[in-house]
């Protein structure tokens, strides 16, 4: 057991002393989390902005409601030019009792939104002017729907991706560099089993995955990003570990084929990057075309991701782990058998 | 060479890679406690021979006994008793010299204290906390030898330990190798520095193109060569004609800087030179292993 402990310690030290690896393990995914988190965060910035020329009771009502963001203009031509240039979706022009909306043809949805809102305010003002009580009442209320706020799907997605990347690269690059530097030969000449060497490297990867989880979730939960975890978030831990083992095995397979560190790194990227895009790391897969969703079912990262979303933010229980855990375990078995078949001790 | 049982027995071992016969019928025996050198130019089959003895490769035919056992297939019982030094970069990433030794030691269940002893032995005690990649080539080479010795093996295999070292580092390493020998280890090592083998080895096997051409103590090989001794003097201390006429001289010739006399009886030649007071710039060179190689292959030795 002492060989296992010393080897794990050696590999852990090797890991924390390698600044490039630390960057790609922790900071790089975190950069994606921060950038996407901020860019996609919805709220006040999401309101539509329109140009306004002139003022009046309806414009004041619009301004007070906050339904649209108003950009005042003195010159009608300037306001229309903004619409024509594509800077603003519409311009509202006040001519005494008459309100004109000039909208851009290109974005029909946005134009319809503006026209609808302005029209609503005009109708309301007309009704008020008649002094009649309204016959039909109207009420609007928010509903929490299944569509998640970006940070809620970004965090599990980027976490799964970060864990996959560091496990694949960790095992592939270690294997290739050990083979090239004859460390593998050195190990083969020692009375120690390949299993204890492999498992000590796997232990380091598993530890790294847990630290990644703690850091990414911790930062996403800051008020700035506003991640809210659901009750059974800790179910993500077994999923993290299963994912680490699966992608570690994938890295062993890549490392068995690659001859140099450079080719291992390129091959790992080719395997991981498309999988990340198709598995919902950066956007929810259910917004993708149906055929793409079908394709993405083939990727273990997709299932890890689904499981992460379910237990971290959707508040699902242990039953949500069933499919992802089975897929990851099956994937691990198949890939590990393949990897052990093609494994080479020597160059 | 007292051992009841030889440390290494190699019997008619052959290994081909496609058309290339890398090892072509090699046989030799290494006694316990012997410092055994395998010499030859690059591509002579030294490394393949070594790898077969270590159990890293399977010979196509022939037999290998290492400490009385077969090293192939991977013989876990044998592994703790052999130490193999690999190329100078076979280390774990980013670890210090001492951490490397401790990690390699742990593969054999060796205590941490041994690591410090080994650093002392190879003269790296003051570099214990230095990262492996910050050591010089010679220091790395010594560290890799220490890693091969950390579990106190009986037989040590060193593959070109002095390759790519500057002369000073080579000399330092010789001291390390002698210290290992003094600990009673059997050493089997390859080199393409013939001069070094002459100084260090009890016996050498000269290999070329996969075959052992000669196998004996270096001094015996050189003596058996019957090569003339070359006496070199500064040019002008003696005319060439007079030198040629001296008793025992076989041949004398002169170039721009020196006069070279060849003789198989150096004693009368040297005393005759002394009588004439013609000893300026005197150098006496006897046959070397390079001459042996030339005699065996008909080719100049090129490492």
Interface residues (C-beta under 8 A of the other chain):
Chain A: X2 X3 X5 X6 X7 X9 X10 X11 X13 X14 X17 X18 X177 X181 X182 X183 X185 X186 X187 X188 X189 X190 X191 X192 X346
Chain B: X54 X55 X56 X74 X76 X79 X80 X82 X84 X86 X87 X89 X90 X91 X92 X93 X94 X95 X99 X102 X103 X104 X106 X107 X108 X109 X147
